């Protein structure tokens, strides 16, 4: 790639996950000159399989993305493995600076950079994340069904997670860890009791692993609870730097700051779009792909009518 290639692109998509590739597929099929810039850091890398995506249930995330890259290539979409380090906007569109030294331009910009998960600082947790340390029962609950299960609380909201997990296992213990028991409401305690969830106070010191399998959760007082699965809620950290640089309005949520968007994914900056987990915390792979599709089709319409209006003077 060289700087002279900039004039060839109508749309730049930042992020080559489900949302970005879906947007690029729609745009490529609409004969839009599209470039995908992908840093190669998908959120679901730790997971060996993805679930809940009709016809793709059980597929590995790596195979899913490889198939997506092959599909967009069929329609002339370019993909470069690089990282966006800066972006600016003028009346003609967006200028995007890449870490590799190239500068590219486009009329419209899709940000599908997702988010990263920040796990509680507990020894051994990160190494087992996506295997027997999990965060989403809808993603992994079937595979972990009926196993002795723990939920590591990160806030009082973890009560909700523990209650949901009981749909897949009736042997669930909620480890309060650093969450004071006083933060649980009477309603929380009644629901936990009704669901058969055992509440375990006290700080968790670490995990017990044997033969590369989780076998227990160890408290600071030395007590070990036999568990084969441990759910926890990572702190989502949105990759929202480009929205900040470009002046998009953000909305604060309990799960981070995300851009204000309309139903299509358009931010408060004309021509700047958000898709997938870049637009919100709760987008699963199938939802992210849908968001990308919606943004791609809307962008094609925006470009078409802008050109028609310009031709009409």
C-alpha positions in Angstrom: 0.0 0.0 0.0 1.1 3.5 -0.7 -0.4 6.9 0.0 -1.6 7.1 -3.7 -4.0 4.2 -3.0 -6.1 6.5 -0.8 -8.2 7.9 -3.7 -9.3 4.3 -4.6 -11.4 3.8 -1.4 -14.9 4.9 -0.7 -15.1 3.2 2.7 -12.5 2.3 5.3 -13.5 -0.4 7.9 -11.4 -0.4 11.0 -11.6 -3.9 12.5 -11.8 -7.2 10.9 -14.0 -9.1 13.3 -17.6 -10.2 12.6 -19.0 -6.7 12.4 -16.2 -5.3 10.2 -16.2 -8.2 7.8 -20.0 -8.2 7.6 -20.0 -4.5 6.7 -17.2 -5.0 4.2 -19.1 -7.9 2.6 -22.2 -5.8 2.0 -20.1 -2.9 0.7 -18.1 -5.2 -1.6 -21.2 -6.7 -3.1 -22.5 -3.2 -3.6 -19.4 -2.5 -5.7 -18.0 0.0 -3.2 -14.3 0.4 -3.1 -13.6 -0.8 0.5 -10.6 -1.3 2.6 -10.5 -3.3 5.9 -7.7 -2.4 8.4 -7.4 -5.2 10.9 -5.0 -5.3 13.9 -5.7 -9.0 14.4 -6.9 -8.8 18.0 -10.4 -10.4 18.1 -12.1 -10.4 21.5 -13.1 -14.1 21.3 -9.5 -15.4 20.6 -9.4 -17.4 24.0 -12.5 -19.3 23.1 -12.0 -22.6 21.1 -15.6 -22.4 19.7 -18.3 -19.9 19.2 -22.0 -20.7 19.8 -25.5 -19.4 19.1 -24.8 -18.3 15.5 -27.2 -20.3 13.4 -25.3 -22.7 10.9 -22.0 -21.7 12.6 -22.6 -23.2 16.0 -19.4 -24.8 17.3 -17.2 -23.2 14.7 -13.8 -21.9 15.9 -13.5 -18.1 15.9 -10.3 -18.4 13.8 -12.1 -20.5 11.1 -15.0 -18.1 11.1 -12.8 -15.1 10.5 -10.8 -16.9 7.8 -14.0 -17.7 5.9 -15.1 -14.1 6.2 -11.8 -12.8 4.8 -12.1 -15.2 1.8 -15.6 -14.0 1.2 -14.8 -10.3 1.1 -11.9 -10.9 -1.2 -14.2 -12.4 -3.8 -15.8 -9.0 -4.1 -12.6 -7.0 -4.4 -12.5 -5.7 -0.8 -8.9 -5.1 0.3 -7.6 -6.1 3.7 -4.4 -4.9 5.3 -3.0 -6.2 8.6 -2.2 -3.0 10.4 -3.3 -0.7 13.2 -4.9 2.7 12.9 -3.0 5.2 15.0 -4.7 8.5 14.0 -7.8 9.7 12.1 -9.1 13.1 11.1 -12.1 14.4 9.1 -12.5 17.2 6.6 -15.3 18.1 4.2 -14.3 15.4 1.7 -14.1 12.5 4.2 -11.6 10.8 6.5 -7.8 10.6 6.6 -6.6 7.5 8.4 -2.9 7.0 9.5 -1.7 3.5 9.9 1.1 2.2 12.2 3.0 0.8 9.2 3.4 4.3 7.9 0.7 4.5 5.2 -2.0 7.1 5.0 -5.4 6.2 3.5 -8.5 8.2 2.8 -12.2 7.4 2.3 -15.5 9.2 2.2 -17.0 7.0 5.0 -15.4 5.3 8.0 -16.7 2.3 9.9 -15.2 1.7 13.4 -15.6 -2.0 14.4 -12.7 -2.2 16.8 -14.8 -3.9 19.6 -13.6 -4.0 23.1 -11.2 -5.9 25.3 -12.0 -7.9 28.5 -10.1 -6.9 31.7 -10.2 -9.8 34.0 -10.1 -9.6 37.8 -6.4 -9.8 39.0 -6.6 -13.3 40.4 -3.7 -15.7 39.8 -4.4 -18.3 37.1 -7.6 -16.7 35.9 -6.4 -15.3 32.6 -4.6 -18.5 31.7 -7.9 -20.5 31.9 -10.2 -17.8 30.4 -12.3 -19.3 27.6 -11.6 -22.9 28.7 -13.1 -23.5 32.2 -13.1 -19.9 33.3 -16.0 -18.4 31.4 -18.0 -15.2 31.2 -21.1 -16.0 29.2 -23.4 -19.0 29.8 -25.2 -18.4 26.5 -21.8 -18.9 24.8 -20.5 -21.8 26.9 -23.3 -23.0 29.2 -24.3 -26.1 27.2 -20.7 -27.3 27.2 -20.4 -26.8 31.0 -23.9 -28.1 31.8 -24.4 -30.0 35.1 -20.9 -29.4 36.3 -20.0 -28.1 39.7 -20.0 -24.4 38.9 -18.7 -21.2 40.6 -19.4 -17.6 39.9 -16.6 -15.1 41.0 -18.3 -11.9 41.9 -16.9 -8.7 40.6 -19.8 -6.5 41.8 -23.3 -6.9 43.2 -24.4 -7.4 39.5 -22.8 -10.8 39.7 -25.9 -12.0 41.5 -27.7 -11.8 38.1 -25.0 -13.8 36.5 -25.2 -16.5 39.2 -29.0 -16.8 38.8 -28.8 -17.1 35.0 -26.1 -19.8 35.3 -28.5 -22.0 37.3 -30.3 -22.7 34.0 -27.3 -24.9 33.1 -26.2 -26.2 36.5 -28.0 -26.7 39.8 -24.7 -26.9 41.7 -23.8 -23.2 41.7 -21.8 -21.3 44.4 -21.4 -17.5 44.3 -18.0 -16.5 45.6 -18.4 -12.9 46.9 -14.6 -12.4 46.8 -14.2 -8.7 47.4 -17.9 -7.8 47.2 -19.2 -7.1 50.8 -22.2 -9.3 51.7 -24.0 -6.2 52.8 -24.2 -5.1 49.1 -26.6 -7.9 48.4 -30.2 -6.9 48.8 -32.8 -8.9 50.6 -34.4 -9.6 47.2 -31.0 -10.9 46.0 -30.7 -13.2 48.9 -34.2 -14.5 48.5 -33.7 -15.2 44.8 -30.3 -16.9 45.3 -31.9 -19.1 48.0 -34.8 -20.0 45.8 -32.5 -20.9 42.9 -30.3 -23.0 45.2 -27.2 -20.9 44.9 -24.9 -21.1 47.8 -23.3 -17.8 48.8 -19.7 -18.1 49.8 -18.2 -15.0 51.6 -14.5 -14.4 51.9 -11.7 -13.5 49.5 -10.7 -15.9 46.8 -6.9 -16.4 46.7 -6.6 -18.6 43.6 -7.6 -21.5 41.5 -6.8 -25.2 42.0 -5.8 -26.9 38.8 -4.9 -30.6 38.2 -4.0 -32.2 34.8 -4.7 -28.8 33.1 -8.2 -28.8 34.4 -9.9 -26.6 37.0 -10.7 -28.6 40.0 -11.4 -26.0 42.7 -11.5 -22.5 44.0 -9.3 -21.7 47.0 -10.2 -19.0 49.5 -7.7 -16.9 51.4 -8.3 -18.9 54.6 -7.2 -22.0 52.8 -10.6 -23.5 52.2 -11.0 -25.2 48.9 -14.4 -25.5 47.1 -14.5 -28.2 44.5 -15.5 -26.6 41.2 -15.0 -27.5 37.6 -16.3 -24.3 36.0 -15.9 -20.7 37.1 -17.8 -17.8 35.6 -16.8 -14.2 36.1 -17.7 -10.9 34.5 -14.6 -9.1 33.0 -14.6 -5.4 33.0 -15.3 -4.4 29.3 -12.9 -1.7 28.0 -14.2 -0.2 24.8 -11.7 0.6 22.1 -13.2 4.0 21.6 -10.1 6.1 20.8 -11.1 6.8 17.2 -14.5 8.1 18.3 -12.8 10.4 20.8 -10.3 11.7 18.2 -13.0 12.4 15.7 -15.3 14.2 18.2 -18.1 11.7 18.3 -20.5 12.1 21.3 -20.2 9.3 23.8 -22.6 7.9 26.3 -21.5 6.6 29.6 -22.8 3.2 30.7 -22.0 0.9 33.6 -19.9 -1.0 31.0 -17.9 1.9 29.5 -18.3 4.8 27.2 -19.8 4.0 23.7 -20.7 6.3 20.8 -24.2 7.7 20.5 -25.6 6.1 17.3 -28.9 6.0 15.4 -30.6 2.7 14.6 -28.2 2.2 11.6 -25.0 2.7 13.5 -24.3 6.3 12.4 -22.6 8.4 15.1 -23.0 12.1 15.7 -20.1 12.7 13.2 -21.3 12.6 9.6 -19.9 9.6 7.8 -18.6 7.9 11.0 -20.2 4.6 11.8 -20.0 2.2 14.7 -20.6 -1.6 14.5 -20.4 -4.6 16.8 -18.9 -4.2 20.3 -17.6 -0.8 19.3 -21.3 0.3 19.5 -22.2 -1.5 22.7 -21.2 -4.0 25.3 -23.7 -6.9 24.7 -23.1 -7.7 21.0 -22.5 -11.4 20.5 -21.0 -12.6 17.2 -24.3 -12.9 15.5 -25.4 -9.5 16.7 -22.2 -7.9 15.6 -22.5 -9.4 12.1 -26.0 -8.0 11.9 -24.8 -4.6 13.0 -22.1 -4.6 10.4 -24.7 -5.6 7.7 -27.0 -2.8 8.7 -24.2 -0.2 8.6 -22.9 -1.4 5.3 -26.2 -1.2 3.5 -26.9 2.2 5.1 -23.5 3.5 3.9 -24.2 2.4 0.4 -27.4 4.4 0.4 -25.7 7.4 1.9 -23.1 7.4 -0.8 -25.6 6.8 -3.6 -27.9 9.7 -2.7 -25.0 12.0 -1.9 -23.7 11.5 -5.5 -27.1 11.9 -7.0 -27.7 15.2 -5.1 -24.2 16.4 -6.2 -25.0 15.6 -9.8 -28.3 17.5 -9.6 -26.4 20.6 -8.3 
